[in-house]
Amino acid sequence: MTYTDSTSGSPPPSSELAAPAPASASAPVPAPAPAPGDRRRWFALAIVMTAAFMDLVDVTIVNIAIPTIQRDEGASFSQIQWITAGYALAFAAGLITGGRLGDIHGRKRIFLLGVGGFTLASALCGLAVNPEMLVVSRILQGATASLMVPQVLSIVHATFPAHERGKVFGLFGAIVGLGAVSGPLLGALLTEWNLFGLEWRPIFLINLPVGIAALILGRRFISESKAPRALKLDLVGVGLVTLGLLMLLYPLTRGRELGWPLWGHLMMAGALVVLAVLVAYERGKGARDGSPLIELSLFRVKSFAAGIAVQTVFGIGLGIFFLVWTLYMQVGLGWTALRAGLTGVPFSIAVSVAAGLSVQLLVPRFGRKVLQAGALVMAVGVLLYIWESERYGMGISSWQMALPLVVMGIGMGLIVAPLTDAVLSEVPHAHAGSASGLINTVQQMGNALGLGLVSVVFFGVIDERLTRGEVGPAFADGFQHALGWVAAVMGLIFLLMFALPKRPAQHVDGTEVPAGPEPVRGDVAAEDRERRSSCPETAEDREPQFVP
């Protein structure tokens, strides 16, 4: 995960859109932040950082344990896909709604509700008696994370004065980086240690004491806050998005095992119809009350539309790579979870280092070329990995994987940190919150779609050889084939990036998007212009955006 600070040019989150709510909506006044001398705010910071760390680690910790879960529980290939994709889909579907719930009902209240639900879902995951229960529990975990995560930086913003936020966000970035590196290792260690004979279950049960402590301390130390102008919920939009993606993902994950039945093809075609209905509904809702789930007018900004495509396709590539990579090392090569986790350390370090350099030094000087170079470098790393896997075969070692992983990590780091700002550079500031929330959502949805496509690009390749008992060679061939798709994805991303601004700049200060055939939000845009002219936004009014 990464974060961006809107006080230095990045946008406010989806929870703080510039457009006002309709007159019928409630407009609660935020609670005052703790006084500068109040030490409680640092306890509050530790609590929300712990929750963010818990969410990030939970995503990466599961990947390394997937082969062990499959072996111990007898899960099918489609079920292990849903253990990861179900979380990503539920998280994506609820992100924007979770932010709006915090604005309306109080960020502390929704945060604690999310933490409690996440802790309960973690317990259900750890106590799952079969793969079906684990899949359902993971979906619940993703849904509750979508309540918890959007509140994190909103609470930080409401708790700390502007002059302290730079130090806070620096600390926050360090915690996020630590989570990215430590998650796979922690998952590998907990799986290898087999604590109390529980095998893989401690990767979920470890959340229980952390979540309970966060609940108890959060009730005492976190101050409540609400948005002065909260948008209405768009539950119909959430339902349509979720239904459309389910109709696409379910046949993808189950179709191979069932022989690609006719109903699967019809369901995937029906998903396109549902998404078309979603577009029509969102257009109507935007005209009625100015609070759609998806701000369609944003897509008239060429760089934003291309950036959304980049985020989606990038998520697909990452979804394919990480699941296939884990299965290749542990099932194909027969490595332990600990060895697989240690093998990935150079990749994580390379991502962190390159991300810092890209934001601080490279992008300010070279602009869009840095992101495009990242896509090409990552593609080179993927191709190098394919070559080494084919050359060394089943005898490949961890140190032989280090070079392609470092190259891939550098490429990924050059992309992930500056991409959000590049996508948002030409978006009017009044719509920046809506845009940033949509970016986060589509990245998670792309990840879920990539996990679904593993059935086609990986499992579909290894079936024939698995029937002959050639497990290792089958997984090696499938790994190389899947990485070929990832390399193609990087090439597509490189081309899409030509539509991004050459040099990401400060957000457009107006409220209009480029002229199109339809007005922006109907009368809401006019109301927004009037509000901004009478009460312009200052740097202290903006909030940072937490980007999962």
Sequence and secondary structure as in RCSB ss.txt:
>XXXX:A:sequence
MTYTDSTSGSPPPSSELAAPAPASASAPVPAPAPAPGDRRRWFALAIVMTAAFMDLVDVTIVNIAIPTIQRDEGA
SFSQIQWITAGYALAFAAGLITGGRLGDIHGRKRIFLLGVGGFTLASALCGLAVNPEMLVVSRILQGATASLMVP
QVLSIVHATFPAHERGKVFGLFGAIVGLGAVSGPLLGALLTEWNLFGLEWRPIFLINLPVGIAALILGRRFISES
KAPRALKLDLVGVGLVTLGLLMLLYPLTRGRELGWPLWGHLMMAGALVVLAVLVAYERGKGARDGSPLIELSLFR
VKSFAAGIAVQTVFGIGLGIFFLVWTLYMQVGLGWTALRAGLTGVPFSIAVSVAAGLSVQLLVPRFGRKVLQAGA
LVMAVGVLLYIWESERYGMGISSWQMALPLVVMGIGMGLIVAPLTDAVLSEVPHAHAGSASGLINTVQQMGNALG
LGLVSVVFFGVIDERLTRGEVGPAFADGFQHALGWVAAVMGLIFLLMFALPKRPAQHVDGTEVPAGPEPVRGDVA
AEDRERRSSCPETAEDREPQFVP
>XXXX:A:secstr
 EEE GGGT    GGG SS   TTS          TT THHHHHHHHHHHHHHHHHHHHHHHHHHHHHHHHHHT 
 HHHHHHHHHHHHHHHHHHHHHHHHHHHHH HHHHHHHHHHHHHHHHHHHHT SSHHHHHHHHHHHHHHHHHHGG
GHHHHHHHHS HHHHHHHHHHHHHHHHHHHHHHHHHHHHHHHHTGGG TTTHHHHTHHHHHHHHHHHHHHH    
  SS     HHHHHHHHHHHHHHHHHHHHHTTTT  HHHHHHHHHHHHHHHHHHHHHHHHHHHHS  SS GGGGG
SHHHHHHHHHHHHHHHHHHHHHHHHHHIIIIIS   HHHHHHHTHHHHHHHHHHHHHIIIIIHHHHTHHHHHHHH
HHHHHHHHHHHHHHHHHGGG  HHHHHHHHHHHHHHHHHHHHHHHHHHHTTSBGGGHHHHHHHHHHHHHHHHHHH
HHHHIIIIIHHHHHHHHTT HHHHHHHHHHHHHHHHHHHHHHHHHHGGGS SS  S BSSS  S  SS STTHHH
HHHHHHHHHS   GGG   EEE 
